[in-house]
Amino acid sequence: MAYTEEQLTALESALAKGEKRVTFGDKTVEYRTVEELKEAIALVERSLHDQAVGTGLWPRAPRQIRINTRKGF
């Protein structure tokens, strides 16, 4: 599912206020615990990061190239 920055902002705002109910447009979600809300925030952040990497807006992890040399005869 594609998440938006507005959804992430709404989740973080609810967490900051101590609420467990979040409204996205016309939908309302009520989380049972704060831990569930934190897990939802982490899921949305991962999804947004993956979307950014997929579109090229965020670079992937740099590759490492290791070269071993020896002076030999």
C-alpha positions in Angstrom: 0.0 0.0 0.0 1.3 3.5 -0.8 1.4 5.7 2.2 1.7 9.5 2.2 3.5 12.1 4.3 0.2 13.3 5.6 -0.6 9.9 7.0 2.7 9.8 8.7 2.2 13.3 10.1 -1.2 12.3 11.5 0.2 9.2 13.2 3.0 11.1 14.8 0.6 13.8 15.9 -1.7 11.3 17.5 1.3 9.7 19.3 2.5 13.1 20.5 -1.0 14.0 21.9 -1.3 10.6 23.6 -4.3 9.6 21.4 -4.9 6.2 20.0 -7.4 7.3 17.3 -6.2 8.6 14.0 -8.3 10.0 11.1 -7.1 9.9 7.5 -9.6 11.8 5.4 -12.9 9.9 5.8 -11.4 6.9 7.6 -10.7 6.6 11.3 -8.5 3.9 12.9 -8.3 3.3 16.6 -5.2 1.5 17.9 -5.4 -0.7 21.0 -2.0 0.2 22.4 0.6 2.9 22.0 3.0 0.1 20.8 0.6 -0.7 17.9 0.7 3.0 17.0 4.5 3.1 17.1 4.6 -0.1 14.9 2.2 1.7 12.4 4.5 4.7 12.3 7.5 2.4 11.7 5.7 0.6 8.9 4.7 3.9 7.2 8.3 5.2 7.5 9.7 2.1 6.0 7.2 2.2 3.2 7.9 5.8 2.4 11.6 5.1 2.4 11.1 2.1 0.0 9.0 4.3 -2.3 11.7 7.0 -2.3 14.4 4.4 -3.1 12.3 2.9 -5.8 11.7 6.3 -7.5 15.4 7.3 -7.2 14.7 10.1 -4.8 16.8 8.5 -2.0 20.0 6.8 -2.9 20.6 3.2 -2.0 23.3 2.2 0.4 26.7 2.7 -1.2 28.5 -0.3 -2.5 31.8 -1.2 -1.1 34.7 -2.3 -3.3 37.7 -3.8 -1.6 41.0 -4.2 -3.3 43.7 -6.3 -1.8 47.2 -6.1 -3.4 50.5 -7.5 -2.6 53.9 -6.6 -3.8 55.2 -9.8 -5.1 58.1 -11.2 -7.2 
